[in-house]
Every structure is written in structure tokens, then in C-alpha cells.
Amino acid sequence: MSSYSTPKDVQGYYLGIDFSKSDYLKTATIRKWIEEHSTATIDGQLRRKYTLPITNADDKISLKLLVEYFVVGKIDGIIRISGTEEEKEMTRNRNYSSKANKMLAAIMDGTIQFITSPKNTSPILYQQGSY
């Protein structure tokens, strides 16, 4: 199971909000979301193109940002509903969910290329003719 980020890393996106003291955002919940996005969302897609685990340090930095964007997008959505006015203002013009989805799509379509070599896949060949 991969985990590309930590609750402390995600905490850095939120000045003045302490997850360990929050009523609606707990550190354990943030850790669970990081694991879910790392394994289900990100690794689920990467598995189609790369051999896992990704081990290159530069590639891991990109994956760290990607999982943080997914989790921050989820937290921002919660804050927009349950947060204080100050917290809501902090997240008003951010759209990390969209950034995360675009970044993952760019990795999968090759716009963002990892140093880690892609899997060797053989093209499927079709024969023409009547069957």
C-alpha cells in the first residue's frame, strides 16, 4: 500500500486550522483519505501505465503533490459547508480537486512524464480478413 503524503503535509495548506483539535476534521480521517487516494485513485490509474511501486524520488514528489491536491480538495468541500466564515474565505477561490484530476489525466496521457519507465506493453495486432 502506497502513501505519498502525510497529514502534516496536508496541514500546511491550512493556516490556523489544527486537525488534531478540529471538530469535523481529524488527523486519523486525513490519514485515511491520503491512503484511499494514494491506493485507489492514484495507484489504480498508475498501475495501467507503470510498474508499481514508483521509486524515483522526483516522481514521488509529483505523487505527493497529487495526493495532497485530492485530499485538500475534499477538505475544502467540507470547510465550505461546515467551517467558520474565516475558514470558508480561505478556501473560496481554490479548486484543488480540479487540479488533481487534471494532473492525473496529464500523467496518464503522457503530458507529464515520469522518470520511472513505463511498462513494456505489446500493441494488440489485428488481422484483416473475413471471419
C-alpha positions in Angstrom: 0.0 0.0 0.0 1.4 3.4 -1.0 1.1 6.6 0.9 2.6 9.6 -0.9 1.9 12.2 1.7 1.1 12.8 5.4 -1.5 14.7 7.4 1.3 17.1 8.4 1.9 17.9 4.7 -1.8 18.5 4.1 -2.0 20.6 7.3 0.4 23.0 5.6 -2.4 24.1 3.2 -4.5 25.3 6.2 -3.0 28.1 8.4 -4.9 28.4 11.6 -6.7 25.0 11.4 -5.4 22.3 13.7 -6.7 18.9 12.6 -6.0 17.4 16.0 -8.3 19.9 17.6 -10.9 20.2 14.9 -14.5 19.0 15.5 -15.0 17.9 11.9 -11.5 17.2 10.5 -9.5 14.7 12.5 -5.9 13.7 11.8 -6.9 10.0 11.5 -9.5 10.9 8.9 -7.0 12.9 6.9 -4.6 9.9 7.1 -7.4 7.6 5.9 -8.2 9.9 2.9 -4.5 10.0 2.0 -4.3 6.2 1.9 -7.6 6.0 -0.1 -6.4 8.5 -2.7 -2.9 7.0 -2.8 -4.0 3.5 -3.4 -7.4 3.5 -5.0 -7.3 6.7 -7.1 -3.7 7.2 -8.0 -2.1 3.7 -7.9 -5.3 2.4 -9.6 -4.5 4.6 -12.6 -0.7 4.3 -12.5 -0.9 0.5 -12.4 -2.1 0.6 -16.0 1.0 2.5 -17.2 3.8 2.0 -14.7 5.2 -0.9 -12.6 4.5 -0.1 -9.0 5.8 0.9 -6.6 7.1 4.2 -8.0 10.6 4.5 -6.6 12.2 7.5 -8.3 12.5 10.5 -5.9 11.4 13.1 -8.4 8.3 11.0 -9.4 7.4 10.6 -5.7 7.4 14.4 -5.3 4.9 14.7 -8.1 2.8 12.0 -6.5 3.0 13.7 -3.1 1.5 16.9 -4.7 -1.1 14.9 -6.5 -2.4 13.2 -3.3 -2.3 16.4 -1.4 -4.4 18.1 -4.1 -7.0 15.3 -3.9 -7.2 15.5 -0.1 -7.1 19.3 0.1 -9.9 19.4 -2.5 -12.0 17.1 -0.3 -11.3 19.1 2.9 -12.1 22.4 1.1 -15.5 21.0 0.2 -16.2 20.1 3.9 -14.9 23.5 5.1 -17.2 25.3 2.6 -20.2 23.6 4.3 -19.1 23.3 8.0 -16.3 25.8 8.5 -16.2 29.2 10.1 -16.5 32.2 7.9 -12.8 32.8 8.1 -12.1 29.2 7.0 -14.6 29.4 4.2 -12.9 32.6 2.9 -9.6 30.8 2.9 -11.0 28.1 0.5 -13.3 30.2 -1.6 -11.2 30.5 -4.7 -9.3 27.2 -4.5 -10.1 24.3 -6.7 -7.6 21.6 -5.8 -10.0 18.7 -6.9 -9.9 20.0 -10.4 -6.1 20.5 -10.3 -5.7 16.9 -9.0 -7.9 15.4 -11.8 -6.1 17.4 -14.5 -2.7 16.4 -13.1 -3.6 12.7 -13.0 -5.0 12.9 -16.6 -1.8 14.6 -17.7 0.3 11.8 -16.2 -1.8 9.1 -17.8 -1.8 10.7 -21.3 1.9 11.4 -21.2 1.8 15.2 -20.9 3.6 14.8 -17.6 6.2 12.0 -17.9 7.7 10.2 -15.0 11.4 9.2 -15.0 10.2 5.8 -13.9 10.0 3.8 -17.1 6.5 2.9 -18.3 5.5 -0.8 -18.5 6.6 -2.6 -21.7 3.4 -3.4 -23.4 2.9 -5.0 -26.7 0.5 -3.5 -29.1 -2.5 -5.5 -30.0 -2.3 -6.6 -33.6 -5.4 -7.3 -35.6 -5.6 -9.3 -38.8 -7.7 -8.1 -41.6 -9.9 -10.6 -43.4 -13.2 -12.3 -43.3 -14.0 -14.4 -40.3 
